Amino acid sequence: MSHLILTTDDHAAHCLRPTCLANEVVGFDLRFVTGQLPTEAELAVLLEPRSSKHDREGKHWLDHFRRMGIGRTTDRTRGLLEFCDTFDSIELWADPNANAQLILIWLLDFLRPYKEVSSKLSLVQADDEIANYLPESLKEWKLPVFKVTDRHLALASRAWQAWRAPTPEGCFELLMQDTTILPRLRPAIIALLEELPDSLNGIGASEQLMLEALSYGCTDPGQALYAARDRRVINEGEAGDLFDELAQCPEPLIFGLGEGPFDPSEHTRYQRYRRAKVGLTKLGQAVVEAQDDFSRHNPIKRWWGGTELTNERLWRWDREIRSLVAPA
């Protein structure tokens, strides 16, 4: 019998492939936690069989896996459904971080109508990032494997539509529902909600951690980014985007990076950060202490799932309700 593993991270796929736990391992490298989400139509095209719609590199779902060593005999024109149809069983290996959980619910929502594929699905929920482990360690893992049922599919669809919605209320409502059948979903949703502007100072949890690092005496921008990455919500590049924005807004919270606008490329940012010695402005110190509100001095224009956050349309995360929705 042929067996396929789909993972929620392409680096995880790279680590799983040498284990020979499956005939093929494919990982997804999409990012859903920041920026404007692709439309449902764009995501559907991504997973379709290759056609003239896929006129550029990266437009077809199999374009993303060439560097990760997917089998050379794999037909790269196939859509996801055709690809999955060639295997007798399929396991979804999901990391616990927020982006991985979003990819998981997106895939389950997409596959839900196709019983010939969804009936083959099983779910493996990792307790830690799969890519942190060597193949020989992964081969010895004894993680539970759960058959994907209609309940998994229904919950995933509700959660995905809540994340895509133009307001965050649906995600708050998810916390009042039983989501234990997808055990990593609830902590992921809470972590994402904490990225909404705080009700006291107008910044999200990742921004707060970076500013706190500076308030404790850190002068290295790269080290400040690590504080945000520890939340397992945003990656280093996304943390850098937030850090740059805090330094080049009309009323900056951070000084020492130089004049913007900044080149966001990884190499240029690394060189700039390596030379910089940064600190908090007076406003930055007031914001990190929740004595002032970032949105009173600066424009907000970014995406949180399907929600466009602006100063006029600002949904806030209230610290007072954290104890009510904390993970069990």
Secondary structure as the mmCIF struct_conf table of DSSP 4:
data_model
#
loop_
_struct_conf.conf_type_id
_struct_conf.id
_struct_conf.beg_label_comp_id
_struct_conf.beg_label_asym_id
_struct_conf.beg_label_seq_id
_struct_conf.end_label_comp_id
_struct_conf.end_label_asym_id
_struct_conf.end_label_seq_id
STRN STRN1 HIS A 3 THR A 7
BEND BEND1 THR A 8 THR A 8
HELX_RH_AL_P HELX_RH_AL_P1 ASP A 10 LEU A 16
HELX_RH_3T_P HELX_RH_3T_P1 ARG A 17 THR A 19
TURN_TY1_P TURN_TY1_P1 CYS A 20 CYS A 20
BEND BEND2 LEU A 21 ASN A 23
STRN STRN2 GLU A 24 GLY A 27
BEND BEND3 VAL A 33 GLY A 35
HELX_LH_PP_P HELX_LH_PP_P1 GLN A 36 THR A 39
HELX_RH_AL_P HELX_RH_AL_P2 GLU A 40 LEU A 47
BEND BEND4 GLU A 48 GLU A 48
HELX_LH_PP_P HELX_LH_PP_P2 PRO A 49 ARG A 50
TURN_TY1_P TURN_TY1_P2 SER A 52 LYS A 53
BEND BEND5 ARG A 56 ARG A 56
TURN_TY1_P TURN_TY1_P3 GLU A 57 GLY A 58
BEND BEND6 LYS A 59 HIS A 60
HELX_RH_3T_P HELX_RH_3T_P2 TRP A 61 MET A 68
TURN_TY1_P TURN_TY1_P4 GLY A 69 GLY A 69
TURN_TY1_P TURN_TY1_P5 ARG A 72 THR A 73
BEND BEND7 THR A 74 THR A 74
TURN_TY1_P TURN_TY1_P6 ARG A 76 THR A 77
HELX_RH_AL_P HELX_RH_AL_P3 LEU A 80 ASP A 85
TURN_TY1_P TURN_TY1_P7 THR A 86 THR A 86
BEND BEND8 ASP A 88 ASP A 88
STRN STRN3 SER A 89 ALA A 94
BEND BEND9 PRO A 96 ASN A 97
HELX_RH_AL_P HELX_RH_AL_P4 ALA A 98 LEU A 111
TURN_TY1_P TURN_TY1_P8 ARG A 112 PRO A 113
HELX_RH_AL_P HELX_RH_AL_P5 LYS A 115 SER A 118
TURN_TY1_P TURN_TY1_P9 SER A 119 LYS A 120
STRN STRN4 LEU A 121 GLN A 125
BEND BEND10 ASP A 127 ASP A 128
HELX_RH_3T_P HELX_RH_3T_P3 ILE A 130 ASN A 132
BEND BEND11 TYR A 133 TYR A 133
HELX_RH_AL_P HELX_RH_AL_P6 PRO A 135 LEU A 138
TURN_TY1_P TURN_TY1_P10 LYS A 139 GLU A 140
STRN STRN5 PHE A 146 LYS A 147
HELX_RH_AL_P HELX_RH_AL_P7 ASP A 150 ARG A 164
BEND BEND12 ALA A 165 THR A 167
TURN_TY1_P TURN_TY1_P11 PRO A 168 PRO A 168
HELX_RH_AL_P HELX_RH_AL_P8 GLU A 169 LEU A 174
TURN_TY1_P TURN_TY1_P12 LEU A 175 MET A 176
BEND BEND13 GLN A 177 GLN A 177
TURN_TY1_P TURN_TY1_P13 THR A 180 ILE A 181
BEND BEND14 LEU A 182 LEU A 182
TURN_TY1_P TURN_TY1_P14 PRO A 183 ARG A 184
HELX_RH_AL_P HELX_RH_AL_P9 LEU A 185 LEU A 193
TURN_TY1_P TURN_TY1_P15 GLU A 194 GLU A 195
BEND BEND15 LEU A 196 LEU A 196
HELX_LH_PP_P HELX_LH_PP_P3 PRO A 197 PRO A 197
STRN STRN6 ASP A 198 ASP A 198
TURN_TY1_P TURN_TY1_P16 SER A 199 ASN A 201
BEND BEND16 GLY A 202 GLY A 202
HELX_RH_AL_P HELX_RH_AL_P10 ALA A 205 SER A 215
TURN_TY1_P TURN_TY1_P17 TYR A 216 GLY A 217
HELX_RH_AL_P HELX_RH_AL_P11 PRO A 221 ARG A 229
TURN_TY1_P TURN_TY1_P18 ASP A 230 ARG A 231
BEND BEND17 ARG A 232 ILE A 234
HELX_RH_AL_P HELX_RH_AL_P12 GLU A 236 GLN A 248
BEND BEND18 CYS A 249 GLU A 251
BEND BEND19 LEU A 253 LEU A 253
STRN STRN7 ILE A 254 PHE A 255
BEND BEND20 GLY A 256 LEU A 257
BEND BEND21 GLU A 259 PRO A 261
HELX_LH_PP_P HELX_LH_PP_P4 PHE A 262 ASP A 263
HELX_RH_AL_P HELX_RH_AL_P13 GLU A 266 ARG A 275
STRN STRN8 GLY A 279 LEU A 280
HELX_RH_AL_P HELX_RH_AL_P14 LYS A 282 VAL A 288
TURN_TY1_P TURN_TY1_P19 GLU A 289 ALA A 290
BEND BEND22 GLN A 291 ASP A 292
HELX_RH_AL_P HELX_RH_AL_P15 PHE A 294 HIS A 297
BEND BEND23 ASN A 298 ASN A 298
STRN STRN9 LYS A 301 TRP A 304
TURN_TY1_P TURN_TY1_P20 GLY A 305 GLY A 306
STRN STRN10 THR A 307 THR A 310
BEND BEND24 ASN A 311 ARG A 313
STRN STRN11 TRP A 317 TRP A 317
HELX_RH_3T_P HELX_RH_3T_P4 ARG A 319 ILE A 321
HELX_RH_AL_P HELX_RH_AL_P16 ARG A 322 VAL A 325
#
